[in-house]
Amino acid sequence: MRLGVVFDRDLPPESLPRFARELDGTAVSDLWVVEDLGWTGAISSAATALAATARLRVGIGITPAPLRNPMLLAMELANLARLHPGRLAAGIGHGVQEWMRQAGAAASSPLSLLEETITSVRALLRGETVTVHGREVSLDGVRLVHPPAEPPPVLAGVVSPRSLALSGRVAQGTILPEGLGPERLPPVIERIGATGDHEVVAFVYLCVGDDAREIMRPAAEQQAAFLRVAPEEVAMAVGSPQEASAHVRALWQAGVTTVAVRPVGADPLFHVHRLLSAL
């Protein structure tokens, strides 16, 4: 049971080194960085966080496959894995389709693109020579000159049933979005259908305080639209430290390997320290 912390996209990028160093001195296992259109790039954020820390695993959640050539992505991930062995987890996903269209990168078949990207990147990181002439990806005899001795795990950031099944088939883990409560996780994990050491990472909003639910109302409404549920169905670690910690424990008990809390506000680490004290 791992506990991670998400560096929120709204935080200024220059605050990441201090944020990472403070977490490195706690019981937290992971620091997760994100890549959303217009905010920040995940590879540069991961490199910054890895360089600023000595212990934390840094997770990428996620790089959108439509924005990344799989050969270039494998080259970037291999560099990070060689410089920081055993401390990287690489998430790849569809990306928000509206954003992909805005960037002129929409795929004709997002499912095919994600599967072909993940399988190609994993093979390249293993040091294989890769030739793929797929529906979306075309590689002709490419390989990494400096593959990592310890390839980082490649996870899929997905939510729809077909994408969950794809993740269980081709990825080493699945990253689930904010808002999925413990009661909704068993069928999701069953849909993934993976065997062995398939990691399940669940992102969850974190806000500790008497007015936490009111503070989180806009985020709940936004995430509800993404998940196509009512705002009150968006599960969060909110309320007292004991309530927040109970929610995290419930996610672990429901089958999540890594709970990655996403603290909000101008002082996000305040919420993390309160959660850690309760846990």
Buried (B, 14 or more C-beta within 10 A) or exposed (E): EBBBBBBBBEBEBEEBBEBBBBBBEBEBBBBBBBBBBEBBBBBBBBBBBBEBBEEBBBBBBBBBBBBBEBBEBBBBBBBBBBEBEEBBBBBBBBBEEEBBEEBEBBBEEBBBBBBBBBBBBBBBBEBBEBEBEBEBBEBEEBBBEEBBEEBBBBBBBBBEEEBBBBBBBBBBBBBBBBBBBBEBBEEBBEBBEBEEEBBBBBBBBBBBBEEBEEBBEEBBEBBBEEBEBEBEBBBBBBBBBBBBBBBBBBBBEBBBBBBBBBBBBEEBBEBBBBBBEBB
